[in-house]
Amino acid sequence: MTCEELFERLLALDHSRRPPWGPLHAVAVTCFFLQHPAHPLAPLGRNDPGWAILHAYLAGGQQALDAVTDAARRSNSRGHRGRGGAARPPFDSSPPMPDRPAPRALKVTIADVAADGSFPAPGYEQRVRRWAEDTVAMWTSCAP
């Protein structure tokens, strides 16, 4: 399956709102778009709350993720917009997103998270955490 096909399959699981997929929707979407910045649905520019979402999740797990996604929703609903038109979350204490081309050397991709293509529930959270860790590491490393 292509990355796009896997992403569509994952979105269907995410939108079911059932654990383990639904609660990690923001992390999965952010990882996918950071690895596929040319995707037509990917946010434009560097002012996307996804970077802060990844950092919050990696630092504080599901509880921190819930807090930042709730804050992002509130910020979006109030129409607060930063430079470039994207909502600028008031909770963003993550390091700034590197201003560089998207990395090409990826160790963990959506295919790894999909495992057999079905995104099996056992181990899903661990696979998403590795995906998030690798995505941040690849964006912050020196080599594009």
C-alpha positions in Angstrom: 0.0 0.0 0.0 1.1 3.6 -0.6 1.6 6.1 2.2 -1.5 7.9 1.0 -3.6 4.6 1.2 -2.2 3.9 4.7 -3.0 7.4 5.8 -6.6 7.1 4.6 -6.9 3.8 6.4 -5.5 5.4 9.6 -7.8 8.4 9.4 -10.8 6.0 9.3 -9.6 4.4 12.5 -8.8 7.8 14.1 -12.2 9.1 13.3 -13.8 6.2 15.1 -12.6 7.9 18.2 -11.9 4.5 19.7 -8.6 3.8 21.6 -5.8 3.4 20.7 -6.2 5.2 17.4 -8.6 8.2 18.2 -6.7 9.6 21.1 -3.4 9.7 19.1 -5.0 11.3 16.0 -3.2 14.6 16.4 0.2 12.9 16.7 -0.3 10.6 13.7 -1.5 13.4 11.5 1.4 15.6 12.5 3.9 12.9 11.8 2.4 12.1 8.5 2.4 15.7 7.3 5.9 16.4 8.6 7.1 13.4 6.5 4.9 14.4 3.6 4.9 18.2 3.5 3.8 18.4 -0.1 0.5 16.5 0.7 -2.4 18.7 -0.4 -3.9 18.7 3.1 -0.6 19.4 4.8 -0.5 22.8 6.7 1.4 25.5 4.9 4.3 27.3 6.5 6.0 26.7 9.9 3.3 28.1 12.2 1.4 24.8 12.6 0.6 23.6 16.1 1.6 20.1 15.2 5.3 20.7 16.2 4.1 21.7 19.7 1.7 18.8 19.8 4.6 16.3 19.1 6.8 17.9 21.8 4.0 17.9 24.3 3.2 14.3 23.6 6.8 13.2 23.9 7.4 15.1 27.1 4.1 14.3 28.9 2.3 11.5 27.1 -1.5 11.3 26.6 -2.3 13.8 29.3 -0.1 16.5 27.8 -1.4 15.7 24.3 -5.0 16.1 25.5 -4.2 19.5 27.1 -2.5 20.9 23.9 -5.1 19.6 21.5 -7.9 21.1 23.7 -6.0 24.4 23.8 -5.5 24.3 20.0 -9.2 23.7 19.5 -10.1 26.6 21.7 -7.6 28.8 19.9 -8.9 27.8 16.5 -12.6 28.4 17.5 -11.8 31.9 18.7 -10.2 32.7 15.4 -6.7 33.6 16.8 -4.4 33.6 13.8 -0.7 34.0 13.6 1.6 34.9 10.7 0.6 32.9 7.7 -3.0 32.4 8.7 -2.4 29.4 10.9 -3.6 29.4 14.5 -0.8 30.2 16.9 -1.4 28.1 20.1 -1.0 30.0 23.3 0.6 26.8 24.9 3.5 26.5 22.6 6.6 26.1 24.7 8.3 23.7 22.2 11.5 24.7 20.5 10.9 26.5 17.2 10.4 24.3 14.2 13.6 24.2 12.1 13.5 26.2 9.0 14.9 23.6 6.6 13.7 21.3 3.8 11.9 18.2 4.9 14.2 15.3 5.8 14.5 12.5 3.4 16.2 9.9 5.6 13.3 8.5 7.6 13.7 5.6 10.0 10.1 5.2 11.1 7.2 5.9 8.7 3.5 5.2 8.5 4.3 1.8 7.1 6.0 0.9 10.3 3.1 2.1 12.3 0.7 0.2 10.1 2.6 -3.0 10.8 0.6 -5.5 8.6 -1.4 -2.7 7.0 -4.2 -2.8 9.5 -2.7 -0.6 12.3 -3.3 -3.4 14.9 -4.2 -2.2 18.3 -1.6 -4.2 20.2 1.6 -2.1 20.2 0.0 0.8 18.4 0.8 3.4 21.0 4.5 2.3 21.1 4.7 2.4 17.3 3.3 5.9 17.2 5.7 7.1 20.0 8.6 5.8 17.9 7.2 7.6 14.9 6.9 10.8 16.8 10.4 10.5 18.2 11.9 9.8 14.8 10.0 12.6 13.2 11.3 15.1 15.7 14.8 13.7 15.5 14.9 13.8 11.7 13.6 17.4 11.6 16.2 18.6 14.2 19.2 16.7 12.8 21.7 18.6 10.7 21.4 16.6 7.5 18.3 17.2 5.3 
